[in-house]
Amino acid sequence: MDGIRNIAQVYRRTADRFADRVAFGTRTGRGEYSTITYKELYERGLALATALMDLGVGKGDHVGLLADNRLEWILADYAIQIAGAADVPRAADVTPSDIEYILGHAEVRVVFVENERVLGALAQCRANLPLIEHVIVMEGDGGDGVASMADLERAGAGLRASGDRRAEERIDVAGPADLFTIIYTSGTTGQPKGVQLTHANMLSQIRLLPIELRTDDRMLSILPVWHSYERVFLTAGIANGVGIWYTSPRTLAEDLVAVAPTIMASAPRLWESLHAKIVSAMAKERPLKRTLFGAAVACAVRVLRARQFFRGRELDTEGRTAARTIALALRRGLELLAFGPPHLVLDAVVLKKVRVKLGGRFRGTVSGGGALPLHIDEFFNAIGVPVLEGYGLTETSPVAALRLFDNLVIGTVGPPFPETDIRIVDPESGAVLYPDPAVPGEGRGRRGEIHIRGPQVMKGYYRNPEATDRVLKDGWLNSGDLGMITYNGCIRITGRSKDTIVLSNGENIEPVPIETRLLESPLIEQCLVVGQDRKHLTALIVPSLSGTSAESLEAAAADPKVSAAILREVRRLVSAETGFKPFERIVDVRCVPRTFEVGDELTGTYKLRRNVIAEKYAALVDAMYRTGG
């Protein structure tokens, strides 16, 4: 990567080094894919970039990109980067209100849209976007002021055939400090914030990636490409000549077998889904096969735990004493002796067949965007599918920590990314808890807010200095996440100090508008929406005695009729009809027997201390998710 100053130069370098290797594969039928080489992709990117320059796209311009994962997305990105511009991406399910705000705020003049549906959403707010001069559609023929992407590419290719080399000249104009992308984070309080990521941010992620990507790797692309996590994984794959195949949740099972990937970026929800399918399929098998599968997994998990301990990779959040270490060594040694031999047999007879259904060639996957449930984490690592877990934010490009093959501590997100500094700060006082306080363990095991400093930290929020100043001070980004540094030297995430809730599927939700709506009910005195790293939202409710016939909060909380009435009220207030998205709806509630008080559950300014309430009522929260609520 020596001498590389921007992502367009990465694309050019890859075309030179891996010209005839497969770049991307697109599904055309069951087990069939059309492919494009890196040379072909680059040449098409040059042609489309030439057409964009003819439309007036210049260095530093912001170009909208409203589409889901597909070849045309990466082709448009190639063209935008080659032209020296920055993209402003969003998924194809973007709402008209988000389109209006994002494209207007980012001062977009040219926008790519995926299809007629996105065109329709854009049309609903087009009158309020006077800066937009050109709309380019990926599917279809265009018309009525809309250009076809295919037609533009052909026009650019014609210009290049006649000797036009403006695209090659433009490749080198962007510098490390120039914008590579502006990603608007999801949010329902106020407006989305535009995270400015520079070429230097993205290049640092590729340069420092501690996982080796090889030209013989095969990668599946399933996460939303407009998210920074999938984006950096794809860009790192491109930089290393990896073949990348597009897949979707609907076709994943088939694509795993047909493509036989070796590496993949993923989210916790994907692994939960695969685990559920494996368990469900086994439940339908004959008793003997079910028994063998259960025994194989049980042995594999015990052997994994024993091996983790003897390799120094068993989670340690307290600093084990010598006595505790000796006791664990004896226990793990006995487990290895007892379960090791049957594991060797059952792995070959049972678990190998499970791995084959997952493609059979995985040498590693990286899960991010939310916490991986412990039993899911152990299951896949135990059966021979190494699942690494990463951590970060859009604001950190996104990777700030990553579990590695030789430092795979289950229950953590691994050590800090290379050249990344981490400190743990008391969210109340601002005191630094790690590194240092007063040495011995240097602050390991102390829980607080995670602050991050490194070459991947964003430039700031676009046209929003106030929001930037709230999270970024002296190069340190306040993540809003609670966590600690373990005695293994890894980061363990324990919750969030900020209000934003991140579901296990990666959806970001601001709970305040939901809670504000719930407080409109005469049945609800106080409430807290929960769901961090869960599949969906639930809520803890302090009932209003004036709205019930109960004589006390204890009685109201224990009355199933009160809970049922509150749940009906919650579902009425937070619904599609009242303007909430599907993932913002409350699935279940539990009533608590006392009010939230200042100095305990509330701050001095009556704000909810979310982590305190969630910890205090953890049993109620867990009960909601155990019952499927």
Backbone hydrogen bonds, N-H to C=O, Kabsch-Sander energy under -0.5 kcal/mol:
donor,donor_aa,acceptor,acceptor_aa,energy
4,I,1,M,-1.8
10,V,6,N,-1.0
11,Y,7,I,-2.0
12,R,8,A,-2.1
13,R,9,Q,-2.5
14,T,10,V,-2.5
15,A,11,Y,-2.0
16,D,12,R,-1.9
17,R,13,R,-2.5
18,F,14,T,-3.3
21,R,18,F,-1.6
23,A,36,I,-3.3
24,F,36,I,-1.3
25,G,244,I,-2.2
26,T,34,S,-3.1
28,T,32,E,-2.6
29,G,32,E,-1.5
31,G,29,G,-0.5
32,E,29,G,-1.8
34,S,26,T,-2.8
36,I,24,F,-1.7
38,Y,18,F,-0.6
38,Y,21,R,-1.8
39,K,19,A,-2.5
41,L,37,T,-2.5
42,Y,38,Y,-2.1
43,E,39,K,-2.5
44,R,40,E,-2.4
45,G,41,L,-2.2
46,L,42,Y,-2.4
47,A,43,E,-2.0
48,L,44,R,-2.5
49,A,45,G,-2.5
50,T,46,L,-2.0
51,A,47,A,-1.8
52,L,48,L,-2.3
53,M,49,A,-2.3
54,D,50,T,-1.7
55,L,51,A,-1.2
56,G,53,M,-1.3
57,V,52,L,-2.3
60,G,84,G,-2.9
61,D,58,G,-2.0
63,V,61,D,-0.5
63,V,86,A,-2.7
64,G,110,V,-2.3
65,L,88,V,-2.1
66,L,112,F,-2.8
67,A,65,L,-0.9
67,A,90,R,-1.7
73,W,70,R,-0.9
74,I,70,R,-1.3
75,L,71,L,-2.3
76,A,72,E,-2.4
77,D,73,W,-2.3
78,Y,74,I,-2.6
79,A,75,L,-2.2
80,I,76,A,-2.6
81,Q,77,D,-2.8
82,I,78,Y,-2.7
83,A,79,A,-2.0
84,G,81,Q,-1.5
85,A,80,I,-2.2
86,A,61,D,-3.0
87,D,180,F,-1.4
88,V,63,V,-2.5
90,R,65,L,-2.1
94,V,91,A,-1.3
99,I,95,T,-2.7
100,E,96,P,-2.7
101,Y,97,S,-2.2
102,I,98,D,-3.1
103,L,99,I,-2.2
104,G,99,I,-0.5
104,G,100,E,-1.4
105,H,101,Y,-3.2
106,A,102,I,-2.5
107,E,104,G,-1.0
108,V,103,L,-2.4
109,R,62,H,-1.0
110,V,62,H,-0.7
111,V,134,H,-2.1
112,F,64,G,-2.6
113,V,136,I,-2.9
114,E,66,L,-1.6
119,L,115,N,-2.3
120,G,116,E,-2.6
121,A,117,R,-1.9
122,L,118,V,-2.6
123,A,119,L,-2.6
124,Q,120,G,-1.3
125,C,122,L,-1.4
126,R,122,L,-0.9
128,N,125,C,-1.7
129,L,126,R,-2.0
132,I,129,L,-1.3
133,E,109,R,-3.1
134,H,109,R,-2.1
135,V,145,G,-0.6
136,I,111,V,-2.8
137,V,147,A,-2.8
138,M,113,V,-2.4
139,E,114,E,-1.3
143,G,146,V,-3.3
146,V,143,G,-0.9
147,A,135,V,-3.0
149,M,137,V,-2.5
152,L,148,S,-2.3
153,E,149,M,-2.4
154,R,150,A,-2.2
155,A,151,D,-2.4
156,G,152,L,-2.6
157,A,153,E,-2.4
158,G,154,R,-2.1
159,L,155,A,-2.0
160,R,156,G,-2.2
161,A,157,A,-2.1
162,S,158,G,-1.1
163,G,160,R,-1.7
164,D,159,L,-2.2
169,E,165,R,-1.5
170,R,166,R,-1.9
171,I,167,A,-1.3
173,V,170,R,-1.9
178,D,175,G,-1.6
180,F,197,L,-2.9
181,T,197,L,-1.9
182,I,87,D,-2.2
183,I,195,V,-2.1
184,Y,89,P,-0.5
184,Y,182,I,-0.6
185,T,183,I,-0.7
185,T,193,K,-2.5
190,G,188,T,-0.6
195,V,183,I,-3.0
195,V,193,K,-0.9
196,Q,194,G,-0.5
196,Q,460,G,-2.3
197,L,181,T,-2.3
197,L,195,V,-0.7
199,H,178,D,-2.1
200,A,176,P,-2.7
202,M,198,T,-2.0
203,L,199,H,-2.9
204,S,200,A,-2.0
205,Q,201,N,-1.3
206,I,202,M,-1.8
207,R,203,L,-2.9
208,L,204,S,-2.2
209,L,205,Q,-0.7
212,E,210,P,-0.5
217,D,214,R,-1.8
219,M,243,G,-3.0
220,L,263,I,-1.0
221,S,245,W,-2.9
222,I,220,L,-0.6
227,H,224,P,-1.4
231,R,227,H,-1.9
232,V,228,S,-2.5
233,F,229,Y,-1.6
234,L,230,E,-2.7
235,T,231,R,-2.5
236,A,232,V,-2.3
237,G,233,F,-2.1
238,I,234,L,-2.8
239,A,235,T,-2.4
240,N,236,A,-1.1
241,G,238,I,-1.7
242,V,237,G,-2.8
243,G,217,D,-1.5
244,I,23,A,-2.4
245,W,219,M,-3.3
246,Y,25,G,-2.6
247,T,221,S,-2.3
251,T,248,S,-0.6
252,L,248,S,-1.2
255,D,251,T,-2.6
256,L,252,L,-2.7
257,V,253,A,-1.1
258,A,254,E,-2.7
259,V,255,D,-2.8
260,A,255,D,-0.6
260,A,256,L,-1.2
262,T,218,R,-2.6
263,I,218,R,-1.7
264,M,364,G,-0.6
265,A,220,L,-0.6
266,S,366,V,-2.8
269,R,504,S,-1.1
270,L,267,A,-1.1
271,W,267,A,-1.2
272,E,268,P,-2.4
273,S,269,R,-2.3
274,L,270,L,-2.4
275,H,271,W,-2.5
276,A,272,E,-2.3
277,K,273,S,-2.2
278,I,274,L,-2.3
279,V,275,H,-2.7
280,S,276,A,-2.6
281,A,277,K,-2.5
282,M,278,I,-2.1
283,A,279,V,-1.8
284,K,280,S,-0.7
284,K,281,A,-0.8
285,E,282,M,-1.5
290,R,286,R,-2.4
291,T,287,P,-2.5
292,L,288,L,-2.4
293,F,289,K,-2.3
294,G,290,R,-2.5
295,A,291,T,-2.4
296,A,292,L,-2.6
297,V,293,F,-2.4
298,A,294,G,-2.3
299,C,295,A,-2.6
300,A,296,A,-2.3
301,V,297,V,-2.6
302,R,298,A,-2.0
303,V,299,C,-2.6
304,L,300,A,-2.5
305,R,301,V,-2.5
306,A,302,R,-2.1
307,R,303,V,-2.8
308,Q,304,L,-2.9
309,F,305,R,-2.1
310,F,306,A,-2.3
311,R,307,R,-1.5
312,G,309,F,-1.9
313,R,308,Q,-3.7
314,E,308,Q,-0.5
325,T,321,T,-2.3
326,I,322,A,-2.4
327,A,323,A,-2.4
328,L,324,R,-2.4
329,A,325,T,-2.4
330,L,326,I,-2.2
331,R,327,A,-2.2
332,R,328,L,-3.3
333,G,329,A,-2.2
334,L,330,L,-2.2
335,E,331,R,-2.1
336,L,332,R,-2.3
337,L,333,G,-2.0
338,A,334,L,-2.6
339,F,335,E,-3.1
340,G,336,L,-1.6
343,H,339,F,-1.8
344,L,340,G,-1.9
345,V,341,P,-1.4
346,L,342,P,-3.0
347,D,343,H,-2.7
348,A,344,L,-1.3
349,V,345,V,-2.1
350,V,346,L,-3.0
351,L,346,L,-1.5
352,K,347,D,-2.2
353,K,350,V,-0.7
354,V,350,V,-1.0
355,R,351,L,-2.3
356,V,352,K,-1.9
357,K,353,K,-1.4
358,L,354,V,-0.7
358,L,355,R,-0.8
359,G,356,V,-1.7
360,G,355,R,-2.0
363,R,262,T,-2.4
364,G,262,T,-1.1
365,T,386,P,-1.8
366,V,264,M,-2.6
367,S,365,T,-0.5
367,S,388,L,-3.3
368,G,266,S,-2.2
377,D,373,P,-2.7
378,E,374,L,-2.8
379,F,375,H,-1.9
380,F,376,I,-2.1
381,N,377,D,-1.8
382,A,378,E,-2.5
383,I,379,F,-2.1
384,G,380,F,-0.5
384,G,381,N,-0.5
385,V,380,F,-2.9
388,L,365,T,-3.5
388,L,386,P,-0.7
390,G,367,S,-3.0
391,Y,401,A,-2.3
393,L,398,P,-1.0
396,T,393,L,-1.8
397,S,394,T,-1.7
400,A,391,Y,-3.5
401,A,391,Y,-1.7
402,L,415,P,-2.0
403,R,389,E,-2.4
404,L,407,N,-0.7
407,N,404,L,-1.4
409,V,407,N,-1.3
410,I,408,L,-0.9
412,T,409,V,-1.6
413,V,491,I,-3.0
417,F,400,A,-2.5
420,T,417,F,-1.7
421,D,453,R,-3.4
423,R,451,H,-2.0
424,I,434,Y,-2.2
425,V,449,E,-2.6
426,D,431,A,-3.2
430,G,426,D,-2.4
433,L,424,I,-3.5
433,L,431,A,-0.5
434,Y,424,I,-1.6
436,D,442,E,-1.8
439,V,436,D,-0.6
442,E,439,V,-8.0
444,R,441,G,-1.8
445,G,485,I,-2.4
446,R,443,G,-1.7
448,G,483,G,-2.3
449,E,425,V,-3.5
450,I,481,D,-2.5
451,H,423,R,-2.8
451,H,449,E,-0.6
452,I,477,L,-2.4
453,R,421,D,-2.2
457,V,454,G,-1.5
458,M,395,E,-2.9
459,K,196,Q,-2.4
460,G,196,Q,-0.7
462,Y,194,G,-3.2
464,N,461,Y,-1.6
468,T,464,N,-2.0
469,D,465,P,-2.6
470,R,466,E,-1.3
471,V,467,A,-0.9
471,V,468,T,-0.9
472,L,468,T,-2.3
473,K,471,V,-0.5
473,K,476,W,-2.4
476,W,473,K,-2.4
477,L,452,I,-3.3
477,L,475,G,-0.5
478,N,471,V,-3.0
478,N,476,W,-0.5
479,S,450,I,-2.3
479,S,477,L,-0.8
482,L,495,G,-3.0
483,G,448,G,-2.9
484,M,492,R,-1.8
486,T,484,M,-0.6
486,T,490,C,-3.2
487,Y,316,D,-3.0
489,G,486,T,-1.9
491,I,414,G,-2.8
492,R,484,M,-2.5
494,T,482,L,-2.9
495,G,482,L,-1.3
497,S,480,G,-3.4
498,K,480,G,-1.8
501,I,509,I,-3.4
503,L,501,I,-0.6
503,L,507,E,-2.5
504,S,534,R,-3.2
506,G,503,L,-2.0
509,I,501,I,-3.2
514,I,510,E,-0.5
515,E,511,P,-2.8
516,T,512,V,-2.8
517,R,513,P,-1.9
518,L,514,I,-2.2
519,L,515,E,-1.9
520,E,517,R,-1.6
521,S,518,L,-1.9
524,I,521,S,-1.2
525,E,523,L,-0.5
525,E,542,V,-2.9
526,Q,542,V,-1.4
528,L,540,L,-2.2
530,V,538,T,-2.6
533,D,502,V,-3.3
534,R,531,G,-2.7
537,L,585,R,-0.7
538,T,530,V,-2.2
539,A,588,D,-1.5
540,L,528,L,-2.7
541,I,590,R,-2.7
542,V,526,Q,-3.0
544,S,523,L,-2.5
545,L,543,P,-0.6
547,G,544,S,-1.3
548,T,545,L,-1.1
556,A,552,S,-2.4
557,A,553,L,-3.0
558,A,554,E,-1.3
559,D,555,A,-0.7
559,D,556,A,-0.8
562,V,559,D,-0.6
563,S,559,D,-1.8
564,A,560,P,-2.4
565,A,561,K,-2.2
566,I,562,V,-2.4
567,L,563,S,-2.5
568,R,564,A,-2.1
569,E,565,A,-2.0
570,V,566,I,-2.8
571,R,567,L,-2.4
572,R,568,R,-1.5
573,L,569,E,-2.4
574,V,570,V,-2.5
575,S,573,L,-0.7
579,G,576,A,-1.5
580,F,575,S,-2.5
584,E,581,K,-1.8
585,R,582,P,-1.3
587,V,537,L,-2.7
588,D,537,L,-0.5
590,R,539,A,-1.8
592,V,541,I,-2.7
599,G,602,L,-2.4
600,D,597,E,-1.7
601,E,597,E,-0.8
602,L,597,E,-2.4
603,T,607,K,-2.4
606,Y,603,T,-2.0
609,R,601,E,-3.2
610,R,608,L,-1.3
613,I,609,R,-2.3
614,A,610,R,-2.7
615,E,611,N,-1.9
616,K,612,V,-2.4
617,Y,613,I,-2.3
618,A,615,E,-1.3
621,V,617,Y,-2.2
622,D,618,A,-3.0
623,A,619,A,-2.0
624,M,620,L,-1.6
625,Y,621,V,-1.5
626,R,622,D,-2.2
627,T,623,A,-1.8
628,G,625,Y,-0.8
629,G,624,M,-2.2
